[in-house]
């Protein structure tokens, strides 16, 4: 079973391109403040509490979008919802361009969170709707790896621009503003895929309940997302600390911390594109096992201070992350109808954001006193739990599909008997 796409969509390539670029630009723009935070700290004298508030407001905005705007694209269409997302993104750029106090930065981060939440439900669903029928796997690859790809491009690009003095903070956000305006033009020219709109009643009612029949599949997909995104989230904040542990404090930590993070996230897209071409239920077990083995190897290399081994394990682990995420995404949306996709993605990403917090909250509470070795061994336990949950929910999904096939075969036999009986009479 493959993803159902719109086979007779006008300007299909343009529509898929517009949806894909929306995902990249929204998440890329949301990542831009990460490398710029040190600059803003010097410029505005940001306290640790203020920096923490910018992160909290981004997460809050994202969660609010997933809770309250999950059905927005079903009511006003994919294009309309994507325009709302881009409008939030443009407003965020305006706040960053005019920033002269920490309050402007906080407002910008809140708006970016709202933009990314709507992008998750509307633009990713639009990718699936408009993907070329003969290459429907592209929708899985772009939607599952697009956010991380945007994050990597933005953080590396911003770091290079600041270090080489090609552009300042305002110059970078002006570039983002121009790019979002260009993407808005593509969205305007693209085709709508939601032709039958839902009723506006209850549009803002908070709900992340998946459509009936998706419970086990959502549990399996969420396990894949949570198990992998927790690792990425950890390295976003602790790459410098890992680099110090591997190479020592006398090494060029700024450069090596980038190497640590890039070695994990760059292979992600490659793994996603490779796995998107295969039946997802055949991917979970072997790739999940490889992810757990290489993930354990990555953290044990940190605990044992083996930098070369760390890089080798991290490269393979990053590829398996992308493959597992793509398989989760494709499996969840297989056979889904257009009007179900936005709610499915809202539920998936909200569960994922909440689940990703678990190991990172534990690290916040105990990490400083426990040290890097304890964190490494803690993640080994996390990988073991991830594998156990993956195998359990995979068995449940396969059993559910087998039961549905048995019932479908019985219905076909009954219909055949009725047809033959009618023919004799």
C-alpha positions as CSV (number, residue, x, y, z in Angstrom):
1,X,0.0,0.0,0.0
2,X,1.4,3.4,-1.0
3,X,0.5,7.0,-0.1
4,X,-2.6,8.2,-2.0
5,X,-1.8,11.4,-3.9
6,X,-3.8,13.6,-6.3
7,X,-3.1,12.1,-9.7
8,X,-5.0,14.7,-11.8
9,X,-3.9,17.9,-10.0
10,X,-3.2,20.9,-12.2
11,X,0.3,22.4,-11.8
12,X,1.2,19.3,-9.7
13,X,5.0,19.8,-9.8
14,X,4.6,23.5,-8.8
15,X,2.3,22.6,-6.0
16,X,4.6,20.0,-4.6
17,X,7.6,22.4,-4.8
18,X,5.7,25.1,-3.0
19,X,4.6,22.8,-0.2
20,X,8.2,21.4,0.1
21,X,9.8,24.8,0.2
22,X,7.3,26.0,2.8
23,X,8.5,23.2,5.1
24,X,12.1,24.0,4.6
25,X,11.7,27.8,5.0
26,X,9.5,27.6,8.1
27,X,11.8,25.3,10.0
28,X,14.9,26.9,8.7
29,X,13.7,30.3,9.9
30,X,12.8,28.8,13.3
31,X,16.4,27.5,13.6
32,X,18.1,30.8,12.8
33,X,17.9,32.3,16.3
34,X,19.9,29.3,17.7
35,X,23.3,30.4,16.4
36,X,22.4,34.1,16.9
37,X,21.5,33.8,20.5
38,X,25.1,34.6,21.7
39,X,25.1,37.7,19.5
40,X,21.8,38.8,21.0
41,X,23.0,38.0,24.5
42,X,25.9,40.5,24.0
43,X,23.6,43.1,22.3
44,X,20.7,43.0,24.7
45,X,22.2,41.5,27.8
46,X,19.9,38.5,27.8
47,X,19.8,36.6,31.0
48,X,19.6,32.8,31.2
49,X,15.9,33.2,32.2
50,X,15.3,35.3,29.1
51,X,17.0,32.8,26.8
52,X,14.9,30.0,28.4
53,X,11.8,32.0,27.8
54,X,12.5,32.3,24.1
55,X,12.7,28.6,23.9
56,X,9.6,28.1,26.0
57,X,7.5,30.5,23.9
58,X,8.6,28.8,20.6
59,X,7.5,25.4,22.0
60,X,4.3,26.9,23.4
61,X,3.4,28.5,20.0
62,X,4.1,25.2,18.2
63,X,2.0,23.2,20.7
64,X,-0.9,25.7,20.4
65,X,-0.9,25.4,16.6
66,X,-1.0,21.6,16.8
67,X,-3.8,21.7,19.4
68,X,-6.0,24.5,18.1
69,X,-5.2,24.7,14.3
70,X,-5.0,21.0,13.4
71,X,-8.2,21.3,11.3
72,X,-7.4,24.7,9.8
73,X,-6.4,23.3,6.4
74,X,-9.5,21.2,6.3
75,X,-11.7,24.3,6.6
76,X,-9.8,27.0,4.6
77,X,-7.8,24.6,2.4
78,X,-4.1,23.7,2.3
79,X,-3.2,26.9,0.5
80,X,-5.1,29.1,2.9
81,X,-3.5,27.5,5.9
82,X,0.0,27.7,4.4
83,X,-0.6,31.4,3.8
84,X,-1.5,31.8,7.5
85,X,1.8,30.0,8.4
86,X,3.8,32.2,6.1
87,X,2.1,35.3,7.5
88,X,3.1,34.3,11.0
89,X,6.7,33.7,9.7
90,X,6.8,37.2,8.0
91,X,5.5,38.8,11.2
92,X,8.2,37.0,13.2
93,X,10.9,38.3,10.8
94,X,9.5,41.8,11.3
95,X,9.9,41.5,15.1
96,X,13.5,40.3,14.7
97,X,14.4,43.1,12.2
98,X,13.0,45.7,14.6
99,X,14.3,44.1,17.8
100,X,15.7,46.5,20.3
101,X,14.6,44.7,23.5
102,X,14.3,41.1,24.6
103,X,10.5,41.4,24.3
104,X,10.8,41.6,20.5
105,X,12.8,38.4,20.4
106,X,10.3,36.6,22.5
107,X,7.4,37.8,20.3
108,X,9.3,36.6,17.2
109,X,9.9,33.1,18.7
110,X,6.2,32.8,19.7
111,X,5.2,33.6,16.1
112,X,7.8,31.2,14.7
113,X,6.3,28.4,16.9
114,X,2.8,29.2,15.6
115,X,4.1,29.1,12.0
116,X,5.9,25.8,12.4
117,X,2.9,24.2,14.0
118,X,0.6,25.1,11.1
119,X,3.3,24.1,8.6
120,X,3.5,20.7,10.3
121,X,-0.2,20.0,9.7
122,X,-0.9,22.0,6.5
123,X,2.3,22.0,4.4
124,X,3.3,18.4,5.1
125,X,-0.2,17.2,4.3
126,X,0.0,19.3,1.1
127,X,3.2,17.6,0.2
128,X,1.5,14.2,0.5
129,X,-1.5,15.4,-1.5
130,X,0.5,16.8,-4.4
131,X,3.4,14.3,-4.6
132,X,3.9,12.8,-8.1
133,X,1.9,9.5,-8.2
134,X,4.8,7.6,-9.6
135,X,7.2,9.0,-7.0
136,X,4.9,9.2,-4.0
137,X,7.9,8.3,-1.7
138,X,9.1,11.9,-2.3
139,X,6.3,13.1,0.0
140,X,7.6,10.9,2.8
141,X,11.2,11.9,2.3
142,X,10.6,15.6,2.2
143,X,8.1,15.7,5.0
144,X,10.1,13.6,7.4
145,X,13.5,15.0,6.7
146,X,12.5,18.5,5.6
147,X,12.4,20.1,9.1
148,X,15.8,18.8,10.1
149,X,17.2,19.8,6.6
150,X,15.9,23.3,7.1
151,X,17.4,23.4,10.6
152,X,20.9,22.3,9.4
153,X,21.0,24.7,6.4
154,X,19.9,27.6,8.5
155,X,22.3,27.0,11.4
156,X,25.3,26.3,9.2
157,X,24.5,29.2,6.9
158,X,24.0,31.6,9.8
159,X,27.2,30.5,11.5
160,X,29.3,31.0,8.3
161,X,27.6,34.4,7.6
162,X,28.3,35.7,11.1
163,X,31.9,34.4,11.3
164,X,32.8,35.7,7.9
165,X,30.9,38.9,8.5
166,X,28.9,38.4,5.3
167,X,25.7,39.4,7.1
168,X,24.6,40.5,10.5
169,X,21.5,39.3,12.4
170,X,19.2,41.8,10.6
171,X,20.6,40.9,7.2
172,X,19.9,37.3,7.8
173,X,16.3,37.9,8.7
174,X,15.9,40.2,5.8
175,X,17.0,37.3,3.5
176,X,14.5,35.0,5.2
177,X,11.7,37.6,4.7
178,X,12.5,37.8,1.0
179,X,12.6,34.0,0.7
180,X,9.2,33.7,2.5
181,X,7.7,36.3,0.1
182,X,9.0,34.3,-2.9
183,X,7.5,31.1,-1.4
184,X,4.2,32.9,-0.9
185,X,4.2,33.7,-4.6
186,X,4.7,30.0,-5.4
187,X,1.9,29.1,-3.0
188,X,-0.4,31.6,-4.7
189,X,0.3,30.0,-8.1
190,X,-0.1,26.4,-6.7
191,X,-3.2,24.3,-6.8
192,X,-5.6,23.5,-3.9
193,X,-6.0,19.9,-3.0
194,X,-8.8,20.1,-0.4
195,X,-11.8,20.6,-2.7
196,X,-14.4,19.7,0.0
197,X,-14.1,21.9,3.0
198,X,-15.1,20.9,6.5
199,X,-17.6,22.9,8.5
200,X,-16.1,25.9,10.4
201,X,-17.9,24.9,13.6
202,X,-15.3,23.7,16.2
203,X,-12.3,24.8,14.1
204,X,-10.5,26.1,17.2
205,X,-11.6,23.3,19.5
206,X,-8.5,21.7,21.0
207,X,-8.3,18.1,19.8
208,X,-5.5,15.7,18.7
209,X,-7.6,12.6,18.6
210,X,-6.7,10.6,15.5
211,X,-9.4,9.4,13.1
212,X,-10.8,5.9,14.1
213,X,-8.7,3.0,13.2
214,X,-5.3,4.7,13.5
215,X,-4.5,4.1,17.2
216,X,-1.9,1.3,16.8
217,X,-0.3,2.9,13.8
218,X,0.0,6.2,15.6
219,X,1.6,4.5,18.6
220,X,4.2,2.9,16.3
221,X,4.9,6.1,14.4
222,X,5.1,8.1,17.6
223,X,7.6,5.6,19.0
224,X,9.8,6.0,16.0
225,X,9.6,9.8,16.1
226,X,10.2,10.1,19.9
227,X,13.0,7.5,20.0
228,X,14.9,9.4,17.3
229,X,14.1,13.0,17.9
230,X,15.2,12.8,21.6
231,X,18.7,12.1,20.4
232,X,18.7,15.0,18.0
233,X,17.3,17.3,20.6
234,X,20.1,16.3,23.0
235,X,22.9,17.0,20.6
236,X,21.4,20.5,19.8
237,X,22.2,21.5,23.3
238,X,25.1,19.3,24.3
239,X,27.3,19.1,21.2
240,X,29.9,21.4,22.8
241,X,30.0,19.4,26.0
242,X,30.3,16.1,24.0
243,X,33.2,17.7,22.0
244,X,35.0,18.6,25.2
245,X,34.6,15.1,26.5
246,X,35.9,13.5,23.3
247,X,38.8,15.9,22.4
248,X,39.5,17.8,25.7
249,X,39.1,21.4,26.6
250,X,42.2,22.5,24.7
251,X,40.8,21.5,21.3
252,X,38.9,24.0,19.1
253,X,35.6,23.2,20.7
254,X,33.5,25.6,18.5
255,X,34.6,23.8,15.3
256,X,34.4,20.3,16.9
257,X,30.9,20.9,18.3
258,X,29.7,21.6,14.8
259,X,31.4,18.4,13.6
260,X,29.6,16.4,16.4
261,X,26.2,17.8,15.4
262,X,26.7,17.6,11.7
263,X,28.0,14.0,11.8
264,X,24.6,13.0,13.2
265,X,22.2,15.2,11.2
266,X,23.7,15.3,7.7
267,X,23.1,11.5,7.0
268,X,19.5,11.9,8.2
269,X,18.1,13.0,4.8
270,X,20.0,10.2,3.0
271,X,18.5,7.6,5.3
272,X,15.0,9.2,4.8
273,X,15.2,9.1,1.0
274,X,16.5,5.6,1.0
275,X,13.8,4.2,3.4
276,X,10.9,6.1,1.7
277,X,11.1,3.7,-1.3
278,X,10.5,0.5,0.8
279,X,7.3,-0.9,2.5
280,X,7.5,0.7,6.0
281,X,6.6,-2.4,8.0
282,X,9.6,-4.2,6.5
283,X,11.9,-1.3,7.5
284,X,11.1,-1.0,11.2
285,X,12.7,-4.2,12.7
286,X,16.1,-4.2,10.9
287,X,16.5,-0.4,10.9
288,X,15.3,-0.1,14.4
289,X,17.8,-2.7,15.6
290,X,20.6,-0.9,13.6
291,X,19.6,2.4,15.1
292,X,19.7,1.1,18.6
293,X,23.1,-0.6,18.1
294,X,24.7,2.5,16.5
295,X,23.1,4.8,19.0
296,X,24.5,2.8,21.9
297,X,27.9,2.8,20.1
298,X,27.7,6.6,19.7
299,X,27.1,7.2,23.4
300,X,29.5,4.5,24.6
301,X,32.2,6.1,22.4
302,X,31.5,9.3,24.3
303,X,31.8,7.5,27.7
304,X,35.0,5.8,26.7
305,X,36.5,8.9,25.0
306,X,36.9,7.4,21.5
307,X,36.4,10.3,19.0
308,X,37.0,8.3,15.8
309,X,34.6,5.5,16.8
310,X,32.1,8.2,17.8
311,X,32.1,9.8,14.4
312,X,31.7,6.4,12.6
313,X,28.8,5.4,14.8
314,X,27.2,8.8,14.6
315,X,27.2,8.8,10.8
316,X,25.4,5.5,10.6
317,X,23.1,6.4,13.5
318,X,22.1,9.6,11.7
319,X,21.1,7.7,8.6
320,X,19.1,5.1,10.6
321,X,17.3,8.0,12.3
322,X,16.2,9.4,9.0
323,X,15.1,5.9,7.8
324,X,13.1,5.2,10.9
325,X,11.4,8.6,10.8
326,X,10.5,8.2,7.1
327,X,9.1,4.7,7.8
328,X,7.0,6.0,10.7
329,X,5.7,8.9,8.6
330,X,4.8,6.7,5.5
331,X,3.3,3.9,7.6
332,X,1.0,6.3,9.4
333,X,-0.3,8.0,6.3
334,X,-0.7,4.9,4.1
335,X,-4.2,4.7,2.8
336,X,-5.2,7.9,4.6
337,X,-7.8,10.3,3.1
338,X,-7.0,13.9,2.4
339,X,-9.3,15.1,5.2
340,X,-7.5,12.8,7.8
341,X,-3.9,13.8,7.2
342,X,-3.7,17.1,9.1
343,X,-5.2,15.6,12.3
344,X,-2.9,12.6,12.1
345,X,0.2,14.8,11.7
346,X,-0.9,17.1,14.5
347,X,-1.3,14.1,16.9
348,X,2.0,12.6,15.8
349,X,4.1,15.7,16.3
350,X,2.4,16.8,19.5
351,X,3.1,13.3,21.1
352,X,6.6,13.5,19.7
353,X,7.3,16.9,21.2
354,X,6.0,15.7,24.6
355,X,7.9,12.4,24.5
356,X,11.1,14.1,23.5
357,X,11.0,16.1,26.6
358,X,11.4,13.0,28.9
359,X,15.1,12.3,28.5
360,X,16.0,16.0,28.3
361,X,14.0,16.9,31.5
362,X,15.9,14.1,33.3
363,X,19.2,15.5,32.0
364,X,18.2,19.0,33.2
365,X,17.5,17.6,36.7
366,X,20.4,15.2,37.1
367,X,22.8,15.8,34.2
368,X,25.0,18.5,35.9
369,X,25.7,16.3,38.9
370,X,25.8,13.0,37.1
371,X,28.3,14.0,34.4
372,X,28.6,13.0,30.7
373,X,29.3,9.3,31.4
374,X,26.0,8.9,33.3
375,X,24.1,10.7,30.5
376,X,25.7,8.3,28.0
377,X,24.7,5.2,29.9
378,X,21.2,6.7,30.4
379,X,20.8,7.0,26.7
380,X,21.8,3.3,26.3
381,X,18.7,2.5,28.5
382,X,16.6,4.9,26.3
383,X,17.6,3.0,23.2
384,X,16.7,-0.3,24.8
385,X,13.3,1.0,25.7
386,X,12.8,2.4,22.2
387,X,13.6,-1.0,20.6
388,X,11.2,-2.8,23.0
389,X,8.4,-0.3,22.2
390,X,9.1,-0.5,18.5
391,X,8.9,-4.3,18.3
392,X,5.8,-4.4,20.5
393,X,3.8,-1.9,18.5
394,X,5.1,-3.4,15.2
395,X,3.6,-6.7,16.3
396,X,0.3,-5.1,17.1
397,X,0.1,-3.3,13.8
398,X,0.9,-6.4,11.8
399,X,-1.7,-8.4,13.8
400,X,-4.3,-5.7,13.1
401,X,-3.5,-5.8,9.4
402,X,-3.7,-9.6,9.3
403,X,-7.1,-9.5,11.0
404,X,-8.3,-6.9,8.5
405,X,-7.1,-9.1,5.6
406,X,-8.9,-12.1,7.0
407,X,-12.2,-10.2,7.4
408,X,-11.8,-8.7,3.9
409,X,-11.3,-12.2,2.5
410,X,-14.4,-13.5,4.3
411,X,-16.4,-10.6,2.9
412,X,-15.2,-11.4,-0.6
413,X,-16.1,-15.1,-0.2
414,X,-19.6,-14.2,1.0
415,X,-20.1,-11.8,-1.9
416,X,-18.9,-14.5,-4.3
417,X,-21.4,-17.0,-2.8
418,X,-24.3,-14.5,-3.0
419,X,-23.4,-13.7,-6.6
420,X,-23.2,-17.4,-7.6
421,X,-26.5,-18.1,-5.9
422,X,-28.2,-15.2,-7.7
423,X,-26.8,-16.5,-11.0
424,X,-28.3,-20.0,-10.5
425,X,-31.7,-18.6,-9.6
